Each structure stands twice: as C-alpha cells, then as structure tokens.
Amino acid sequence: MFCFPVATWIGNAAVVLGGRWGAVSQRAQEVGCSREAIYQQSRRVEQAVAREHTGSPSYDEVCDENQRLRDENEALWAAWAAAEELPAVKQREFAATGSAMGLSLGQIITLLAIILPQRRVPSRATVGRWVAQASERAGGILAVLDRACQVGVMLRCLDEIFFHHDPVLVAVEPHSLTWLAGQRGPDRTGETWCALLEAWPSLERVVSDAGTGLARGVKLLNEARAAASTDPEQPPSEPVQSGLDVFHTERAMQRMVSRRWASAATRLETASQADEQVAKAKQPGIDARGVAGRSRQAWRQAERVFDQALQAATAMNRLKAAVALWRPDGQLNDRAWAQRQISDTISELGGQEWGKVRRLLQDPRTLNHLDWMQAQMAQAVPDPLRREAVTRLRYWRAEMSRTHGARQVHATHLVVESQMLCQRLGPDWTQADTRVGHIMKHTVRASSAVECMNSVLRMHQARHRHVSQEMLDLKRVFWNCRPFTHGKRYGACPYQLLGLRLPTHDWWELLQTEPEELRQKLSTQEVAA
C-alpha cells in the first residue's frame, strides 16, 4: 500500500468520495490494486485532512515526541542501572515501617526481594534484629512523648483487646485519635487499670463499655485522688467522670429488635403457607374447616409477633432519642428528660432477653455525657435565653442539611427565625454560636475511637503469632506520627491534632533521637511557650 505515490492516494480518495457507480472498480484496474486498498487509502486521507484542520499534532510533531520519550526512557534505565543499591539504613527503615504497619518478617523479606538483588536480600534473622532494635527504641521515645501528652489529655476512650487470651489495655484520645496507651497485660483488673490511669493527672473524663475491671479502675482512681486531696502539700484533683458507651447499648437494642423482626417474618411466612394449604383443601368433597382453623391461628400468632416487633422498634427509637444530644423538639437534652423517657419506655421491654438493655439504660453512667454537656454550656453561655436560641439554631441547621422535602422547608424557616432571634439578643451571638458548636463537637457519647484502634490491632494480630509489648510500642509511635490520608483530619498526624509540638513528626527521624535529647527539646519548647 505504501508503494503508491501520495497523488495516487488522493486520486483514489476522490474516486471513492465523488466517483460514479463502478468508478472504484475501474480505478483499481488502472492503478493495479484491490478495491479494499482504495477504500483504506480514502479513509486515511480523510483522517489526515481532519487532523490538519482540527489542530491535532502533526506527523512530524508526533515523531519528535516519540523520539524524546524514547531518549528519556533510555536515560532512566541507564540511571537505574548506575544507581547505588538500597543503603542499609533505608533497609532498616523499610523493615521497621513494615513491622509497624503490621507486616510479618516473611512479608517484609518478600518485599525487599523485589527491590534488591538476590544476593543482597537480608536474612530473616537480620530483619528480625532490625525490627527488635527499632521496637526497643520506641519504648524509650514513648516514655518521653507520653509525659508530654499528659497535660493536654482530659478525655480518654478505654477498652481491652485480647491477644491469645492475654489482654491489651488500650486508651485513645477521640478527637485526635492519638493512641495513648497499649499495655499488654498482666491482666484487666481494676488495680491494673488504676495504675495505668494514675499516670494522667489531667484526666477528667473516660468513656468505656460496662466492663467491671474498667469500672473498678476508675473507682480506685477517684478514691486515690480523694485521699490525696486531704494532703495540703498535694494539689487538689477532681474525680474522673466515667461515661458508659452508648454504642454498645444501641447495638444491644438493635440486636433484639432484629430478632423480633426475624421472628415476625417467620410467622408471616408460616401463615402464608397455611393460606396455601386452605386453598388446596377447598375442593369438592373435602372438608377444609380444620385447615382453615389452623390458618386463622397462624395469622393471629403472626399479627401478635408483628405487633411486638413494631412495639420494640418504636421503643428503641424513643430510647435512642433519650440518649441523644438533642430532643426531637430541638432543645438540648438533659438527664431529667432522658430519665423520664427511659422510665416510661423501659416498662414496655419485658422479658429476660431485654435484661442487658435494661441494665445498661438504668446505669447512671449512661447519661453522664448529658451532665457534662449541660455544665459546659452553662459555663460557655451563661445567659439561658441566648443559650437556648443558639442551640436551637444549631439544631435546625443540622436538620436543614440532612432532611429533604417539606421537613427541609420547615427547618429552613426555623433557621431564619432562630437567627433573627439570636441577632436581637446581642451582636456577640456569633461567639456564643462558636462556643456551643465546639462543645457539641467535643461531647463524646461512645468509645468508637478505641474500637477503631482495636480493628487496627486485629490486623496486626492476624499476621503474628506473638505481639510483644515492644511491637506495640513501635506500632504506637508509627500510628501517632502517621498523617491521615482522608477525612476531617486530613494531612495532620494524631500528635499534631493533639497539639504536641515535636522537633519532627517523621516517625523514623523521631525514632533515631535519643530520649534525653528529645526530653530537653520538649522542655525548651514548654519554657518558650
């Protein structure tokens, strides 16, 4: 095809585009090619003309770009061939980072074998020694960092996770997701929890599940603080307020309601099958009264179970509203209103299967987050009228953003009215609105943050037969220095979000720092501040 001159191509295209019937066959005989070749040449001529008029790169430009990329590719391969092998310090960092991310030694070696020549791949013993050295250094660094965090941490979420029947006591600051404690063993008794919590003198609140060891640990801590407050030489310490995790309570309610709905669905299916049996029995000469009676009984049972499921779902929604921060009418929730809702609703949850839900809802710790929120609100906005107006404004703003249709229109009108009321109460209502928003954001009802950390630890646990305290320390340093890649904390690491100013937030550089040197740098920053 390429042996024909360009003029022949153009002539062939002209015959295809403007010739009469039979002109293509005649042209093929004249130039000595097939009809299919003429049609291909016509299409390529059209494409060339179209590219020329649409501003696409010319043939020469494409060739030049292709040659430039070829040269660049050859230069990169030459640079790669001439590059030095991965230095030992980078191999150590690679191994420590992989271990902190939860990789096993075998997985780390497999990855190193991809980027290193076979003769340069370190042995399993060497990689294990590197990881052990980094883990040992992590313990000394954490001793300094934990001491620096003690002043700024007033709230902690607590929980335990088991590694092969050995408990690991976990504590997380929920707003920054800073992993504050990861102590392996020796047990989860109240004395062990108390010893762990005593290292945080600024602690004011904890949120946890209903574990007896945790509850006793907080009780022993408060008793120790009360005994220390009688000593005139010791600064007074307020008792730690313990909040019961609302998530576990709501999950227990949801589990029971789901069982009721599943039972109702089974009963409805049984009643439908009974109706089918009645329809088959209603034939000439067959007495269907017995089958019809069983069908009516099945439907009565299905209706009763369905009503129980509906009653349980309604009660669950009322109980969820009782532990929420807002009432359905837009007012701030408080303990008195919530307790009335719980008392009125809990009587409907009869039966032994609801025993756990009743115990959790009747526990005074379940509503402690409401007491804290109300106390903070009264301190931040002393005027009750302005406080109510600002809180209503925030509630209807949230309703306007998460609802649709008539409800959204209604919420929009109430937002306008609430904002006008706030403006009439004074020009500084925006500052009050900001303070209220900060309190609402920092009112923690659940220990979900520590559950998130437990899920990270489970991935680590799945790849290791034994997770030592040193490995937990290494992982904790890595987690607290690792920037978040998405979400509202994007771009910052937990230590930064906690307000801890470090010489560097690169975890490997921090690990190479001597603990005494790091302590002096942090002390210098505190004095300068």
VEXMITOR-597312 format. One line per 4 residues: their letters; for each residue x, y, z of C-alpha. Coordinates in steps of 0.02 Angstrom, whole numbers, plus 50000, padded with zeros to 5 digits. Layout:
% residues N
a) X,Y,Z ~ ...
% end
This chain:
% residues 529
mfcf) 50000,50000,50000 ~ 50141,50120,50041 ~ 50223,50096,49869 ~ 50095,50210,49787
pvat) 50132,50396,49773 ~ 50033,50520,49880 ~ 49948,50587,49723 ~ 49880,50413,49686
wign) 49809,50405,49864 ~ 49722,50572,49839 ~ 49655,50517,49670 ~ 49589,50356,49745
aavv) 49504,50455,49884 ~ 49425,50570,49755 ~ 49354,50420,49661 ~ 49279,50348,49820
lggr) 49206,50513,49878 ~ 49145,50584,49711 ~ 49150,50446,49581 ~ 49004,50367,49492
wgav) 48945,50189,49512 ~ 49083,50070,49455 ~ 49218,50203,49464 ~ 49308,50116,49609
sqra) 49324,49952,49511 ~ 49387,50045,49358 ~ 49512,50143,49465 ~ 49576,49981,49543
qevg) 49614,49910,49373 ~ 49702,50069,49320 ~ 49820,50082,49470 ~ 49840,49896,49496
csre) 49772,49872,49673 ~ 49617,49799,49755 ~ 49456,49891,49789 ~ 49481,49867,49979
aiyq) 49651,49954,49967 ~ 49569,50104,49882 ~ 49438,50116,50020 ~ 49575,50107,50155
qsrr) 49675,50243,50069 ~ 49520,50352,50059 ~ 49488,50334,50246 ~ 49668,50378,50289
veqa) 49664,50531,50176 ~ 49504,50589,50263 ~ 49583,50563,50435 ~ 49739,50660,50384
vare) 49636,50807,50321 ~ 49528,50805,50478 ~ 49681,50806,50593 ~ 49756,50950,50497
htgs) 49601,51058,50518 ~ 49562,51012,50700 ~ 49731,51067,50768 ~ 49793,50892,50812
psyd) 49981,50862,50819 ~ 50061,50839,50651 ~ 50155,50683,50600 ~ 50323,50767,50625
evcd) 50273,50826,50799 ~ 50217,50653,50849 ~ 50380,50579,50785 ~ 50481,50708,50881
enqr) 50383,50674,51042 ~ 50404,50487,51020 ~ 50592,50506,50998 ~ 50603,50619,51151
lrde) 50512,50490,51258 ~ 50625,50352,51194 ~ 50779,50452,51241 ~ 50707,50490,51412
neal) 50665,50307,51439 ~ 50841,50254,51394 ~ 50913,50386,51512 ~ 50805,50324,51655
waaw) 50857,50145,51628 ~ 51037,50200,51623 ~ 51014,50296,51786 ~ 50930,50146,51865
aaae) 51072,50032,51813 ~ 51200,50154,51880 ~ 51107,50190,52042 ~ 51175,50127,52207
elpa) 51090,49984,52294 ~ 50968,50022,52434 ~ 51078,50075,52581 ~ 51072,49981,52745
vkqr) 50990,50125,52839 ~ 50847,50128,52713 ~ 50829,49940,52730 ~ 50814,49962,52918
efaa) 50682,50096,52897 ~ 50590,49986,52772 ~ 50589,49839,52893 ~ 50534,49945,53043
tgsa) 50396,50030,52943 ~ 50332,49865,52877 ~ 50326,49792,53051 ~ 50237,49946,53119
mgls) 50108,49929,52980 ~ 50075,49750,53033 ~ 50180,49651,52908 ~ 50265,49492,52964
lgqi) 50451,49462,52942 ~ 50419,49348,52794 ~ 50315,49480,52706 ~ 50449,49612,52736
itll) 50582,49499,52659 ~ 50470,49463,52510 ~ 50452,49649,52476 ~ 50638,49681,52497
aiil) 50673,49544,52370 ~ 50578,49646,52240 ~ 50691,49798,52251 ~ 50857,49715,52297
pqrr) 50967,49592,52203 ~ 50950,49415,52265 ~ 51123,49414,52344 ~ 51083,49574,52441
vpsr) 50917,49520,52520 ~ 50941,49515,52710 ~ 50904,49356,52805 ~ 50755,49331,52918
atvg) 50865,49343,53072 ~ 50939,49509,53013 ~ 50768,49585,52980 ~ 50706,49522,53148
rwva) 50855,49603,53233 ~ 50822,49768,53145 ~ 50639,49766,53200 ~ 50686,49720,53378
qase) 50809,49865,53389 ~ 50679,49989,53323 ~ 50548,49920,53443 ~ 50666,49941,53590
ragg) 50700,50122,53543 ~ 50513,50153,53525 ~ 50487,50115,53709 ~ 50609,50249,53765
ilav) 50535,50378,53645 ~ 50358,50341,53705 ~ 50407,50368,53886 ~ 50451,50547,53840
ldra) 50304,50577,53724 ~ 50176,50508,53846 ~ 50239,50626,53979 ~ 50224,50772,53858
cqvg) 50044,50723,53817 ~ 49986,50714,53998 ~ 49945,50899,54011 ~ 49832,50907,53859
vmlr) 49731,50747,53879 ~ 49570,50766,53979 ~ 49463,50634,53893 ~ 49507,50454,53850
clde) 49413,50309,53774 ~ 49460,50144,53855 ~ 49441,49962,53807 ~ 49530,49795,53806
iffh) 49577,49679,53663 ~ 49642,49502,53685 ~ 49797,49432,53601 ~ 49790,49243,53627
hdpv) 49700,49259,53795 ~ 49815,49399,53854 ~ 49729,49569,53874 ~ 49799,49729,53797
lvav) 49737,49887,53883 ~ 49702,50019,53751 ~ 49669,50205,53775 ~ 49634,50331,53636
ephs) 49601,50518,53634 ~ 49444,50525,53525 ~ 49462,50695,53439 ~ 49640,50674,53377
ltwl) 49638,50483,53377 ~ 49802,50485,53472 ~ 49844,50311,53536 ~ 49890,50349,53716
agqr) 49910,50176,53791 ~ 49937,50000,53727 ~ 49988,49900,53880 ~ 49999,49712,53863
gpdr) 49940,49628,54023 ~ 49965,49569,54150 ~ 49776,49568,54173 ~ 49624,49683,54159
tget) 49580,49702,54342 ~ 49534,49867,54422 ~ 49706,49882,54502 ~ 49793,49868,54334
wcal) 49678,49997,54255 ~ 49701,50114,54403 ~ 49891,50103,54387 ~ 49876,50145,54203
leaw) 49761,50294,54231 ~ 49861,50368,54375 ~ 49995,50423,54253 ~ 49874,50553,54180
psle) 49842,50684,54313 ~ 49742,50799,54198 ~ 49615,50664,54155 ~ 49435,50721,54183
rvvs) 49326,50600,54086 ~ 49334,50423,54021 ~ 49213,50333,53906 ~ 49209,50143,53904
dagt) 49096,49992,53897 ~ 49018,49911,54050 ~ 49171,49806,54095 ~ 49187,49777,54281
glar) 49376,49795,54280 ~ 49366,49966,54198 ~ 49232,50025,54318 ~ 49333,49969,54468
gvkl) 49490,50050,54398 ~ 49403,50220,54386 ~ 49331,50196,54561 ~ 49502,50159,54634
lnea) 49574,50310,54543 ~ 49442,50425,54616 ~ 49472,50355,54789 ~ 49659,50387,54770
raaa) 49625,50565,54713 ~ 49507,50594,54859 ~ 49638,50531,54981 ~ 49772,50641,54901
stdp) 49661,50796,54910 ~ 49667,50788,55100 ~ 49854,50814,55092 ~ 49888,51003,55095
eqpp) 50052,50978,55002 ~ 49966,50895,54854 ~ 49867,50996,54725 ~ 49681,50954,54728
sepv) 49618,50837,54592 ~ 49438,50821,54534 ~ 49362,50647,54521 ~ 49360,50568,54349
qsgl) 49188,50557,54271 ~ 49152,50391,54189 ~ 49034,50382,54041 ~ 48954,50222,53979
dvfh) 48974,50189,53795 ~ 48808,50222,53707 ~ 48861,50122,53554 ~ 48855,49956,53646
tera) 48683,49998,53718 ~ 48611,50043,53549 ~ 48688,49889,53470 ~ 48608,49778,53603
mqrm) 48439,49859,53568 ~ 48460,49840,53381 ~ 48504,49656,53401 ~ 48345,49622,53500
vsrr) 48235,49718,53377 ~ 48313,49625,53231 ~ 48270,49460,53315 ~ 48091,49516,53339
wasa) 48076,49564,53155 ~ 48153,49399,53102 ~ 48028,49305,53209 ~ 47885,49407,53136
atrl) 47944,49369,52960 ~ 47949,49183,53001 ~ 47772,49189,53073 ~ 47707,49282,52920
etas) 47785,49152,52806 ~ 47703,49013,52907 ~ 47534,49099,52895 ~ 47553,49121,52707
qade) 47592,48936,52688 ~ 47436,48896,52792 ~ 47332,49000,52671 ~ 47402,48900,52526
qvak) 47351,48739,52614 ~ 47175,48807,52637 ~ 47164,48850,52452 ~ 47217,48672,52405
akqp) 47094,48596,52529 ~ 46946,48694,52460 ~ 46899,48564,52331 ~ 46734,48473,52304
gida) 46709,48338,52433 ~ 46849,48393,52552 ~ 46816,48468,52725 ~ 46933,48618,52744
rgva) 46873,48677,52915 ~ 47021,48604,53010 ~ 47147,48679,52891 ~ 47058,48847,52895
grsr) 47062,48847,53085 ~ 47250,48818,53086 ~ 47268,48958,52960 ~ 47172,49081,53069
qawr) 47276,49032,53220 ~ 47437,49056,53121 ~ 47382,49230,53067 ~ 47336,49277,53246
qaer) 47509,49224,53304 ~ 47593,49317,53160 ~ 47496,49476,53200 ~ 47542,49464,53384
vfdq) 47727,49439,53347 ~ 47722,49580,53217 ~ 47644,49698,53344 ~ 47779,49652,53470
alqa) 47916,49688,53342 ~ 47837,49855,53297 ~ 47821,49899,53482 ~ 48004,49853,53510
atam) 48061,49959,53362 ~ 47960,50108,53424 ~ 48032,50088,53599 ~ 48208,50078,53527
nrlk) 48185,50242,53434 ~ 48122,50327,53592 ~ 48270,50260,53691 ~ 48393,50318,53558
aava) 48316,50491,53570 ~ 48336,50484,53759 ~ 48525,50464,53750 ~ 48548,50585,53603
lwrp) 48615,50762,53624 ~ 48456,50842,53556 ~ 48273,50817,53596 ~ 48156,50792,53449
dgql) 48090,50970,53475 ~ 48263,51047,53452 ~ 48306,51079,53635 ~ 48464,51017,53718
ndra) 48440,50853,53804 ~ 48466,50837,53992 ~ 48466,50698,54121 ~ 48293,50734,54190
waqr) 48205,50724,54022 ~ 48307,50574,53967 ~ 48271,50477,54128 ~ 48084,50508,54108
qisd) 48092,50441,53930 ~ 48189,50288,53985 ~ 48074,50254,54133 ~ 47917,50269,54026
tise) 47986,50160,53887 ~ 48083,50027,53979 ~ 47924,49955,54055 ~ 47874,49902,53878
lggq) 48032,49796,53862 ~ 47977,49646,53963 ~ 48058,49476,53962 ~ 48226,49408,54012
ewgk) 48301,49441,53839 ~ 48292,49628,53871 ~ 48384,49615,54036 ~ 48552,49678,53970
vrrl) 48471,49829,53885 ~ 48377,49874,54044 ~ 48535,49862,54150 ~ 48633,49973,54031
lqdp) 48496,50104,54019 ~ 48470,50110,54207 ~ 48657,50132,54239 ~ 48686,50315,54292
rtln) 48844,50322,54185 ~ 48740,50308,54026 ~ 48684,50490,54040 ~ 48844,50566,54108
hldw) 48882,50644,53938 ~ 48724,50749,53956 ~ 48780,50815,54126 ~ 48949,50863,54054
mqaq) 48871,50948,53903 ~ 48747,51048,54008 ~ 48885,51104,54128 ~ 48997,51160,53985
maqa) 48852,51251,53901 ~ 48808,51345,54060 ~ 48988,51399,54080 ~ 49014,51449,53898
vpdp) 48848,51544,53875 ~ 48783,51600,54047 ~ 48626,51685,53979 ~ 48494,51545,53969
lrre) 48390,51635,53837 ~ 48538,51660,53721 ~ 48598,51483,53754 ~ 48429,51411,53705
avtr) 48418,51520,53549 ~ 48592,51473,53489 ~ 48567,51287,53522 ~ 48401,51288,53429
lryw) 48486,51374,53283 ~ 48618,51238,53277 ~ 48488,51101,53286 ~ 48384,51168,53142
raem) 48539,51198,53037 ~ 48581,51015,53056 ~ 48401,50967,53014 ~ 48404,51076,52860
srth) 48562,50991,52795 ~ 48507,50810,52824 ~ 48321,50815,52778 ~ 48225,50837,52617
garq) 48057,50894,52556 ~ 47932,50977,52673 ~ 48040,50941,52826 ~ 48185,51035,52748
vhat) 48074,51184,52705 ~ 48008,51188,52883 ~ 48186,51179,52952 ~ 48241,51321,52837
hlvv) 48104,51435,52904 ~ 48152,51394,53083 ~ 48335,51429,53045 ~ 48289,51603,52984
esqm) 48181,51636,53136 ~ 48312,51571,53258 ~ 48448,51676,53177 ~ 48341,51833,53188
lcqr) 48310,51798,53373 ~ 48496,51775,53404 ~ 48534,51941,53319 ~ 48408,52030,53430
lgpd) 48490,51958,53587 ~ 48655,52046,53552 ~ 48791,52072,53422 ~ 48908,51944,53501
wtqa) 48792,51796,53467 ~ 48914,51727,53339 ~ 49045,51699,53475 ~ 48915,51607,53578
dtrv) 48870,51504,53425 ~ 49054,51456,53401 ~ 49072,51405,53584 ~ 48914,51300,53577
ghim) 48974,51215,53418 ~ 49141,51173,53500 ~ 49054,51094,53649 ~ 48936,50993,53540
khtv) 49083,50931,53437 ~ 49181,50877,53591 ~ 49037,50792,53682 ~ 49083,50608,53668
rass) 48947,50478,53695 ~ 49034,50322,53630 ~ 49205,50243,53636 ~ 49205,50213,53449
avec) 49381,50285,53434 ~ 49456,50144,53537 ~ 49354,50018,53437 ~ 49437,50089,53280
mnsv) 49607,50062,53359 ~ 49559,49884,53407 ~ 49518,49848,53224 ~ 49693,49907,53176
lrmh) 49768,49795,53309 ~ 49669,49645,53247 ~ 49752,49660,53077 ~ 49921,49660,53166
qarh) 49869,49512,53272 ~ 49817,49410,53120 ~ 49995,49410,53048 ~ 50094,49374,53206
rhvs) 50096,49228,53323 ~ 50154,49338,53465 ~ 50134,49526,53485 ~ 50255,49587,53617
qeml) 50249,49750,53714 ~ 50395,49814,53610 ~ 50299,49782,53448 ~ 50150,49876,53519
dlkr) 50264,50023,53562 ~ 50335,50025,53386 ~ 50163,50024,53310 ~ 50104,50161,53428
vfwn) 50245,50279,53378 ~ 50209,50247,53194 ~ 50021,50273,53214 ~ 50036,50436,53310
crpf) 50159,50510,53184 ~ 50071,50449,53026 ~ 49970,50587,52937 ~ 49788,50547,52898
thgk) 49757,50525,52712 ~ 49573,50571,52709 ~ 49429,50634,52816 ~ 49415,50785,52928
ryga) 49591,50753,52998 ~ 49671,50750,52825 ~ 49854,50800,52816 ~ 49891,50800,53003
cpyq) 49952,50662,53118 ~ 49874,50623,53288 ~ 50014,50709,53385 ~ 49987,50868,53285
llgl) 49799,50862,53313 ~ 49830,50838,53499 ~ 49934,50998,53499 ~ 50100,50914,53536
rlpt) 50241,51012,53455 ~ 50384,50896,53411 ~ 50553,50934,53331 ~ 50497,50821,53188
hdww) 50340,50721,53151 ~ 50433,50599,53040 ~ 50421,50441,53141 ~ 50587,50367,53084
ellq) 50684,50526,53122 ~ 50596,50535,53290 ~ 50647,50356,53324 ~ 50830,50398,53294
tepe) 50825,50536,53425 ~ 50893,50496,53596 ~ 50757,50504,53732 ~ 50855,50626,53839
elrq) 50886,50740,53690 ~ 50700,50735,53646 ~ 50654,50774,53826 ~ 50766,50927,53827
klst) 50693,50991,53663 ~ 50516,50972,53726 ~ 50560,51056,53890 ~ 50637,51202,53795
qeva) 50478,51223,53693 ~ 50371,51222,53851 ~ 50479,51358,53930 ~ 50473,51462,53770
a) 50284,51445,53761
% end
